[in-house]
Structures are given as structure tokens and as C-alpha cells.
Amino acid sequence: MENKKRWPIILALWIVFGVLVAGVAYLSFQNGEDAKLLGKQVITKLAEAQYSSQEISESDMNAFTYMIRQNGRVVAFLLIGIVGTITIHVSCGKCNWFIKTCITAFVLVAIAYLTEKLKIYIPTRHYSYEEMLVSMAAAAAGFILVSAVTLTVRAVKGFFRLMAASHVS
């Protein structure tokens, strides 16, 4: 694809990637009390649906809140891994695969690391090594998913080109 035809796609990918990263950064860098208030209503509604006829204990609510937040973290970083990998690989079309892969891995690890590590500067928030690893693993899963699909498509295209070339000769 020519550069003139690709730039709208590249711009759209960068915007989506930027919005995803900004959303995670916004949620990560809120004051702990503000973050609790932001999600309390949504989590309360989900908990009521989950425990429909039962009384919800404080410990059940805390466990449910933790589960929702961790699943949200995984989904957010999985999307960042998928969109980030596609964005960087499409943007750096002329670079070789190894260079694009190294750039992508560095960017994804940096985002996961910084969104957790910088919490030490926010009142009522704390750094969690385990949560950082969850974020990195989810971003890596998105990266691996896109890479596996890309390599599979390349292998299938190569196979069909090889088959077509063998029928021509």
C-alpha cells in the first residue's frame, strides 16, 4: 500500500492507541478515593446482579471489586497490546520485522511499567509489582496474538505463492 493511502489508517490507529493509553493512565493516576468513587456505582450494580437474592457481605463486595478491577486491567492491557502492536507494525512498514518487534515490546513494557510505578507519587495509591506483571502479561498476550496471526498469514501467503509458482513452471 502506498504511503498516501496508508496515512489515514496509521493516523486512526495512533488515535485509538493513544485513547486506550490515555484511558488507562487516567484511571491509574487518579487519587485512590476518587478511583473508588468512580467505580463504586458500577461495581455495586454488578454485584447486585451477581448476588441477586443474597445479602452482599463486605468481604464479598471487596473480593468482587478486586475481581472486576483485575479483569478490567487485563482487558485494557490486552487491547493496548493488540492495538499497539498493529499500530507500530503498520507505522514502521519499511523496517524489518525484528526492529518493529523490539520497538513494540519496549513501548508496551514501558506503558505497563510506568502506569503502575508512577502511582507512588499519587496520594492514597501504591505501587504493586504483581499488578504490573499482570499488565505486562496482558500486553504481551495481545502482542503475541497479533504476531501469531501476522506470521500465520505470511506463511499461508508464502505457501500459496510457492504453489502458484510451481504450477506456472
C-alpha positions in Angstrom: 0.0 0.0 0.0 1.3 3.4 -0.9 2.1 5.9 1.9 -0.6 8.3 0.7 -3.2 5.6 1.1 -1.9 4.4 4.4 -1.6 7.6 6.4 -5.4 7.8 7.3 -5.2 4.2 8.6 -2.0 4.9 10.5 -3.4 8.1 12.0 -6.6 6.3 13.1 -4.6 3.5 14.7 -2.4 6.0 16.6 -5.5 7.8 17.8 -7.1 4.6 19.0 -3.9 3.5 20.7 -3.5 7.0 22.3 -7.0 6.9 23.6 -6.5 3.5 25.1 -3.3 4.5 26.8 -4.8 7.8 28.0 -7.8 6.0 29.5 -5.5 3.6 31.4 -3.3 6.4 32.5 -6.4 8.4 33.7 -7.7 5.5 35.7 -4.2 4.7 37.1 -3.2 8.2 38.1 -6.4 9.1 40.0 -6.4 9.6 43.7 -7.3 6.3 45.4 -10.5 7.7 46.9 -11.6 9.2 43.5 -11.0 5.9 41.8 -13.1 4.1 44.4 -16.0 6.6 43.9 -15.8 6.3 40.1 -16.3 2.6 40.1 -18.5 2.1 43.2 -21.8 2.5 41.5 -21.0 0.3 38.6 -19.5 -2.4 40.8 -22.5 -2.2 43.2 -24.9 -2.8 40.3 -22.8 -5.7 39.0 -22.5 -7.2 42.5 -26.3 -7.0 43.0 -26.8 -8.8 39.7 -24.2 -11.5 40.7 -25.6 -12.0 44.2 -29.2 -11.4 43.3 -31.2 -12.8 46.2 -28.4 -12.8 48.8 -27.2 -10.2 51.2 -23.8 -9.0 50.0 -21.2 -9.1 52.8 -18.4 -6.6 53.0 -15.8 -9.3 52.2 -17.8 -10.5 49.2 -18.0 -6.9 47.9 -14.3 -6.4 48.4 -13.5 -9.7 46.5 -15.9 -8.8 43.7 -14.5 -5.3 43.4 -10.9 -6.7 43.2 -12.0 -9.3 40.6 -13.7 -6.6 38.4 -10.7 -4.3 38.6 -8.2 -7.0 37.8 -10.3 -8.2 34.8 -10.7 -4.7 33.6 -6.9 -4.3 33.8 -6.4 -7.4 31.8 -8.8 -6.4 29.1 -7.4 -2.9 28.9 -3.8 -4.1 28.6 -4.8 -6.8 26.2 -6.3 -4.2 23.9 -3.3 -2.0 24.3 -1.1 -4.9 23.3 -3.2 -5.7 20.3 -3.7 -2.2 19.0 -0.2 -1.1 19.9 1.4 -4.0 18.0 -0.8 -3.4 14.9 -0.1 0.4 15.1 3.7 0.1 15.4 3.9 -2.6 12.7 1.8 -0.7 10.3 3.5 2.6 11.0 7.0 1.2 10.5 6.2 -0.7 7.3 9.7 -0.3 5.8 11.6 -1.5 9.0 12.4 -5.2 9.3 10.3 -7.4 11.5 12.9 -7.7 14.3 13.2 -3.9 14.7 9.4 -3.4 14.7 9.1 -6.2 17.2 11.7 -4.7 19.5 10.2 -1.2 19.4 6.7 -2.7 20.1 7.9 -4.8 23.0 9.7 -1.8 24.5 6.7 0.5 24.2 4.3 -2.0 25.6 6.5 -2.8 28.6 7.2 0.8 29.3 3.4 1.6 29.3 2.7 -1.3 31.7 5.6 -0.4 33.9 5.0 3.4 34.1 1.3 3.2 34.7 1.9 1.2 37.8 5.3 2.6 39.0 4.2 6.2 38.8 1.4 5.5 41.3 4.0 6.0 44.1 3.6 9.8 43.5 -0.2 9.8 43.9 -1.7 10.2 47.4 -3.6 7.1 48.6 -2.3 4.9 45.7 0.5 2.4 45.9 2.8 0.5 43.5 2.1 -3.2 43.1 4.7 -5.4 41.5 2.0 -8.1 40.9 -0.3 -5.7 39.2 2.5 -4.5 37.0 3.2 -8.1 36.0 -0.5 -8.7 35.2 -0.4 -5.6 33.0 2.7 -6.7 31.2 1.4 -10.2 30.7 -1.8 -9.0 29.2 0.0 -6.6 26.9 2.3 -9.4 25.9 -0.7 -11.7 25.2 -2.0 -9.0 22.8 1.4 -8.7 21.2 1.7 -12.5 20.8 -1.8 -12.8 19.4 -1.1 -10.2 16.7 2.3 -11.6 16.0 1.0 -15.2 15.6 -1.8 -14.1 13.3 0.7 -12.0 11.2 3.2 -14.8 10.9 0.4 -17.3 10.1 -0.9 -15.1 7.3 2.6 -14.6 5.9 3.2 -18.4 6.0 -0.1 -19.1 4.2 0.6 -16.4 1.6 4.1 -17.8 1.1 2.7 -21.3 0.7 0.2 -20.2 -1.9 2.8 -18.2 -3.8 5.0 -21.2 -3.8 2.2 -23.4 -5.1 1.2 -20.9 -7.8 4.9 -20.6 -8.9 5.2 -24.4 -9.1 2.1 -24.6 -11.3 3.4 -21.9 -13.7 6.7 -23.7 -14.4 
